[in-house]
Amino acid sequence: MAATKFAVVTGASTGIGFELAHLAAQNGYDLLVVADEPLIEASATDFRCHGVEVEAVEADLATIEGVEKLLDAAKGRRVDLLCANAGRGLGHGFLEQEVADWRRVIDTNITGTLYLLQKILHPMVARNEGKVLITGSIAGFMPGSFQAVYNGTKAFIDSFADALRNEIKDARGITITNLMPGATETEFFDRADMLDTKVGSDEKDDPAKVAKDGWDALMAGKAHIVSGWKNKLQAAAAHVTPAAILAEQHRKMAEPGTAEEQDNE
């Protein structure tokens, strides 16, 4: 009897990660789910309704120790699928931000993500089999005025995913897909203190739809997926628009108080 497939999903307590974990469970994967909040235990209960085994871990993936805690929870089991989805945002001007806050964004979005990828991809490449979905963002295509550190981390991740895919291209059984959503209806903007911005108050994409787009692209072996036609247009425009204009456009979306300005128009 073949062993049940096993998936690791990070940032699985809410939002896109929560929906990705549901999709994995629906498709017969046992789960190891992680988030940096106790809510991950309640989310795991939801995933178990699909009849698969689910292990939940509360860990801070901004730290090497947090990633190690996740890896220890896998107990050496072969990982067939990794959804590296955990991420953190931070609004307001860079000069107003505390060092600990912007470092946490970088350590979550970049350092922890890369360490987890390196650890899980080694055995995948050795056996020439495995699937990886990395949650990047169309934010990586534009200078993020009043969200500068976050957009910079996503530019890194978008670039890194392409480079990594090329480095291991001879391992043809490995799929690395970069999911690049736009603004999505999750806890992100609240946690990033951006509810008073235009982008924070505007209507946003459905995380279930974003997750399904990413899942379908992953299963089809695609390198990238920009979720949503409006985001596809925005991403295409970003490639031909001068950086100064993109930065000013982003300012109008992300500067604190822009939600009130919109309401007064």
SULKA-V487384 format. One record per residue. SS is DSSP state (h for helix, s for strand, l for the rest). PSI is psi as a letter, one per 20 degrees, with the letter a starting at -180 (NA if undefined). OMEGA is omega in degrees with one decimal (* if undefined). Layout:
SS:PSI:OMEGA
SS:PSI:OMEGA
//
This chain:
l:p:-177.7
l:q:178.2
l:q:176.8
l:q:176.9
l:q:-173.6
s:p:-178.4
s:q:172.0
s:p:-179.7
s:p:179.1
s:q:-176.0
l:l:-168.8
l:j:-176.2
l:h:-178.4
l:r:167.6
h:b:-175.6
h:g:-179.9
h:h:176.1
h:g:-179.3
h:h:176.8
h:h:178.5
h:g:175.7
h:g:-179.7
h:g:178.5
h:g:179.4
h:g:178.3
h:h:-179.2
l:j:169.9
l:j:177.7
l:p:162.4
s:q:-171.1
s:q:160.9
s:o:-175.5
s:q:-175.2
s:q:171.2
s:r:-177.7
l:k:-179.1
l:q:-178.2
l:h:-179.5
h:i:-178.2
h:h:178.9
h:g:178.1
h:h:178.5
h:h:179.3
h:h:177.1
h:h:176.2
h:g:-176.9
h:h:-178.5
h:i:179.4
h:i:179.7
h:j:175.3
l:j:178.4
l:r:176.0
l:p:-178.1
s:p:173.1
s:p:-179.6
s:p:179.8
s:p:170.9
s:o:-176.5
l:q:178.6
l:o:-176.3
l:j:169.4
l:i:-178.0
l:q:174.8
h:h:-179.7
h:h:178.5
h:g:176.9
h:g:177.9
h:h:177.4
h:g:176.5
h:g:-178.9
h:h:177.5
h:h:-179.3
h:h:177.7
l:i:175.8
l:k:176.7
l:j:-178.8
l:q:179.2
l:p:178.3
l:o:179.2
l:h:-175.7
s:p:173.2
s:p:169.6
s:n:-179.1
s:n:-168.8
l:i:-175.3
l:p:178.9
l:r:-177.6
l:q:177.9
l:r:179.1
l:o:-179.9
l:a:-179.7
l:r:-178.9
l:q:-176.0
h:g:-176.9
h:i:177.8
h:i:-171.7
l:q:175.3
l:q:-179.3
h:g:-179.2
h:h:-178.1
h:g:-178.7
h:h:174.6
h:h:179.8
h:h:176.1
h:g:-179.3
h:g:-177.2
h:h:176.4
h:g:-171.7
h:h:-176.0
h:f:-170.9
h:g:-179.1
h:h:179.6
h:g:-178.8
h:h:-179.9
h:g:178.2
h:g:178.2
h:g:-178.7
h:g:-178.1
h:g:-175.5
h:h:-178.5
h:h:179.9
h:g:178.9
h:h:176.0
h:g:-179.2
h:h:-179.7
h:h:179.7
h:i:177.4
l:l:-179.6
l:p:176.3
s:q:-179.9
s:p:179.7
s:p:172.7
s:p:179.0
s:p:177.7
s:o:172.2
l:c:178.3
l:q:171.0
h:i:174.7
h:h:178.5
h:i:-179.6
h:i:-173.0
l:q:175.2
l:p:-169.9
l:m:176.3
l:p:-176.6
l:j:172.4
l:k:-165.1
h:g:-176.7
h:g:179.7
h:g:-179.1
h:h:177.2
h:h:178.3
h:h:-179.5
h:h:172.2
h:g:176.8
h:g:-176.5
h:g:179.2
h:g:178.8
h:g:-177.9
h:g:-179.3
h:g:178.9
h:g:-179.8
h:g:-179.2
h:g:179.5
h:g:178.8
h:h:-177.8
h:h:-176.4
l:k:-175.0
l:h:179.1
l:i:174.6
l:n:-168.8
l:i:177.4
l:j:-179.2
s:p:174.8
s:p:173.7
s:o:-177.5
s:p:177.8
s:o:176.4
s:p:-177.1
s:n:177.5
l:r:167.4
l:b:179.2
l:p:-173.8
s:q:-175.8
l:n:179.6
l:a:176.8
l:i:-172.7
h:g:-172.3
h:h:174.1
h:g:-178.5
h:h:179.0
l:j:-178.8
l:l:-176.5
l:k:-178.3
l:i:178.8
l:j:178.6
l:r:178.7
h:g:-178.6
h:h:178.6
h:h:-176.4
h:i:179.7
l:r:172.2
l:p:-174.9
l:r:-177.0
s:q:178.8
l:p:-178.2
h:h:178.0
h:g:177.9
h:g:178.4
h:g:-179.9
h:g:179.5
h:h:176.1
h:g:179.2
h:g:-179.9
h:g:-178.7
h:g:178.5
h:g:179.0
h:g:-178.3
h:h:177.4
l:i:178.5
l:k:-178.7
l:q:179.9
l:h:-175.3
s:q:168.0
s:p:169.6
s:o:-174.8
l:p:175.8
l:p:-174.8
h:h:177.6
h:h:178.2
h:h:175.8
h:g:177.7
h:g:-179.6
h:g:179.4
h:g:179.2
h:g:-180.0
h:h:-177.5
h:h:-178.5
l:i:-176.4
l:j:-178.3
l:p:178.6
l:q:-175.9
h:h:-178.5
h:h:179.0
h:g:178.6
h:g:179.7
h:g:179.6
h:h:176.7
h:g:179.9
h:h:177.7
h:g:-178.3
h:h:178.3
h:h:-165.9
h:i:-179.5
l:p:178.5
l:p:179.8
l:i:-178.2
h:h:175.6
h:h:178.6
h:h:178.7
h:g:179.5
h:g:-179.8
h:h:-176.7
h:i:-178.8
l:NA:*
//
